[in-house]
């Protein structure tokens, strides 16, 4: 497996960000969490298993994926976070929770039975809005399980596991590594490259009141697309990465156009084209569905508040209420806090 940028293996940095309102910071360095943990299977002096009473916290960023033409392979981490506290004391959480799924999967990969855990979530990522909430939750569980097991998995291995659970790496990769990530699945696993997006980039979002199911959104897509549409997207996805890597906002209006998924999903996102156009008219460099939608993301070099408000007003003309957000990219990815 291959990677790039400032990613790390093994134990991630212990980073705790400051709450700055809607624009949440990445925080500063700290020590890894001091847990009452011993090598798996050993007994602590009082005879209790090492997992009893363990408490840890994981923070994982939201992400916006595709950014127009980068279907299933391009994602960007955002300073909007899911923070999860996991304890092996207290009433167990339901197994259907994505956090619990991730933790159980980590234990299953090493052939061990997971402990009963209690999960407390500080949820800032809107669910089913195209902002990577399921990927964030699964990664939180995987990282918690990995730490409880003594960290048998490196970050690249966690990415492969998360991708298997998610079905695609476009949200899991930026959630783990931060920044802008291009990732593809191969027979050897996920191959990816991480880049730092331009420091002046802001992501203006309009998050509507209605939700979208990713599996249902995928059913709207055709099994085959015209060759011309495939060529169209290859070119624009390439220019998108070049524009963000080189900090050239003049390319983004064209680079965020798409023919592979957005035209087919418009029927499930009323007013999408009008909201996108409102963002561009308000000064956005480019705009697209965030993931499978229904949120719309606009790439801005500037504050972005006017763009977000313009998108909200455009949706209002369709009788849709939406929340404006303006976020900075997250550069660190998932971490223990």
N, C-alpha and C positions, 0 to 999 in steps of 0.2 A: 504494500500500500504506500501511497505517496502523499505528501502534503507540502504546504508552503506557509510562509508568513511566520507569525509569532506564536504558533501553537506550542503546547507542551505535552509531555508524556508523564505518566505516573501521577503523583499527588499534585493537584492544581494549587495555585496560590490561594491563600485564605484572604479574600477580599470582601470588605463590607462597605457598601456604597452609602452615600448620604442622600437623604430624601430632599430633593430640590423641587418638589411639586411635580408637574407633568414631565419635566426634564430630569430624569433621575441619573445621578452621576455614577461613575464606575468605581469610585472609592479608592482606597489606598491599601498597601500591603499589610499583612499581619501574619501571625503564626498559624500553622495548621490547627484544626480543632483538637483540644485535649480531651479525649474520650477515655472512658474506663474500658479499654480494649486490650485483649491479650491475643496471642496467636490462636487461630481457630481451633477449638477442641480442647484447649487447655482449661484448667480450672483456676479461678482466682482463690486467694487464701481462704476465704470464708466458704468455699465449696460451690459457689454459684457459677453458672456458665457465663462466659465473657460477654454475652449479648444482653444479659439481664441488666436493665436500667440504663442502657446506652441511649444517649440523646445526641442528635446531630441536626444541623441545619444546612440546607443547600439552597442556593439562589441561582435561578436559570433565566436568561433573558428571553423575551419574546423575539419573534423574527418575522420578516416579511419575505415572501419567496416569489419566484418567477420574475418579478419586476418587468412584466410584459413578455418578452420572447424567451426568457430562460426557464422554460417549463420543466419542472421537476429537478433542476440542476443548479439554480442560482438562488442564493439566500443571503439576507443581511440581518445581523443581530441588532436589536433595538434596546434602548434603555427603559425598558418596562419589564417588570420582573415578577416571576412566581417564586416565592420563598416558602420552603417546606421544612417543617420541624418534624422529625421522626423519632419516636420513642418506643422502646420495647416494654414500656410499662403503660398501663391504662387500657381502656377498651379497644379491641382491634378494629381497624377500619375495613370497609367493604372491599372485597377482592376485585370489584369492577373498576375501582379507581385506577387511573393510569399510573399514578405514583406507585401504588401497590403492585401493579403489573410489572413495572420496571424493576423494582426490588426483587420480586419473585424470579424474574428472568435471570438476574445476575446470579442468584443462588442456584438456579436450575443449571446454569452453564458449568458450574463446578460440581454438580451432583449432590448438592446439600439442600436440606430442608430449611426454608426461611423461618425466622421467628415470627410470632404474632406481633404486629406493629400498630401503633397509633399514629395517625398522620394529622398534623395541623397545618393548614394552608393559609398563607397570606397572599390572596389571589388578586393581582392587578391586571393580568392579561385577560381581556374579554374572550370568553369561550365561543368556539364555532363562528369566529369572525374573520378568519384568514390571517391570524397573527401567531400561529404556531403554538397554541395552548397545549395541544396533546403531546407534541414533541417535547415541550418544556417539562411537562409532568412526568413523562416516561424517563427522560434523562435525569430528573431529580431522583426518581426511584432507583435507576441504575447506579448513579453515583453514590447514593446512600448504601445500597447493597454492596457495591464495590469496596467502600471504606470499611463496612462491618466485616467483610471477608478478608481484610488485610491487603486490599488493592491488588488482586491478581490480574486485573485488566488495565492496559494503558488506554489513553484517550482514543486512539485509532480503533482499538478493539471495541470500545464503548460505542463509537460511531457506527460500526458494522452491526452491532446488536440493535441499536436504536433504529437504524435503517430497516432492518428486518421487521421490527415491530410496526414502524410507520408505513413502510412500503416504498419510501423514497427519501433521499437524504437532504432535500433542499431546506427544510427547517431544522432537522437534527444537527446538521454540520455547523451552521452559524450559532445555534444555541450552545453547542459544546465549545467551540473555538472562538466565538466572537468575530466581529468584522464581516467582511464580504467573503463568501465561500462559494466556489464553483465545485460541484461534486457530482460524480457519476458512478453508477453501479457497474461492476465488472464481475467476471467469473472468479476473480481473486479477492473481491471485496470492493469497498468504496475507494475510489481514487479521487483526490481532492486537492485544491490549491486555495490557500487563504491569503487575502489581501487586506490591508488597511484602507478603508474608504477615505475620501478626502475629509480633512478635519472640519471644513465648513459645511459639510452636507447636513441637511435637516430633512426629516421625513414628516411631511404633513399628512395627517390621516383624517378621514371621515369614517367613523364607525357607526353603522346604522343600527337601529333597534332590532331588526330582524336578523336571524342567524342563517347559516348555511352549513349543510352536512357535506363534508368533503367527498364521501363515497357517492352521494347523490349527484354532486357536481361533476364527478368523473363520468357518471353514466350519460351525461349530456354530450360527451366528446365522441367523435367518430372513430372507428377503428382504422380508417385510412384517410389521409389528407392529400390534396394535389401536390405534385412535385414542386410546382412553383411556390406554394405556400411553405414547404419545407425549406427551400432555398431562401425565401424571404426571412424566415426566422433565424436561420443559421447566420446570415449576415448581420441582422440586428442584435442578436445575442452577442456576437463577437464585438460589435461596436459598443455595446453596453458595457462589457467588461473593460474594454480599452478606455472608454470615457471615464469610468469610475477609477480605474487604476492611474490614469493620467491627469485626473482632475479637470476634465474638459466638459463643462456643462452644456456647451453649445451643441453637443452631439446627442443629448439625452432625449430631446423631443422625438427624434426619429428612432433612437435606440430602444425606446420603451413601447414601440408598436409591436403588434402580435397578430398572427393568423392561425395559431394552433389551438388555442383554448378560449381566449376572451370572446371571439365572435359567437361561440357555441354556448357560452355561459351567460350572455347578456339577458337571455329570457328569464333567468332566475334572479337577476339583479336589476330591478326596474330603475331606469334613469341613469344607468352606468355611463353611457356615452356622454350624456349631458353633464354629469358630475366630473368626468375626466376633462371635458372641454372647459368647464368652469375653472378647474385648477390651472390649466394652461393659460387661460385669459387673465387669471389673477397673478401670473408671474412664475408658475412652476416650470421647471426645466423639462420635466416629463411626468407622466402619470399612468397608472395601471391598476388593475385589480391586485389586491394584496392576497397572494396565494390563490385559493379557490374562491375568495370573496367571502362575504359581500363587501368588506371594507375596501376603500379605494385609497391608494398611497400615492403621494406626489413627491417627487424629488426636488428639493429646493436648495439654493445657496443663498441664505438669508434667514430671517426669523421664521417665516412659514405660517405665522398665525393668520394672515389675510387669505392665504391659499386654503387653509383648513376651513375657515369660516365661509369662503366662497363655495366650497364643496357642500358644506352643510346646507347653505341656502338653496343650492341647486337641487338637493334631495328634497328639501321642503316643498318645492314646486310639484313634487310627485306624491306629496302627502307622507313622506318618510322622515321621521325624526332621526337625527344622527348626532354623535358626539365628536367634536373636533379635538384632535391631539396633535402636538408637535414634539417629535422625539429626536434625540441625537442617536447615532449608531453606538452600539456597545462594542468595545474593543477586546474585552477579556473573556467573555463566554461564561459557562457554568462554573461555579466555585462554591467551596464550603465557607460558611460564615459563622 
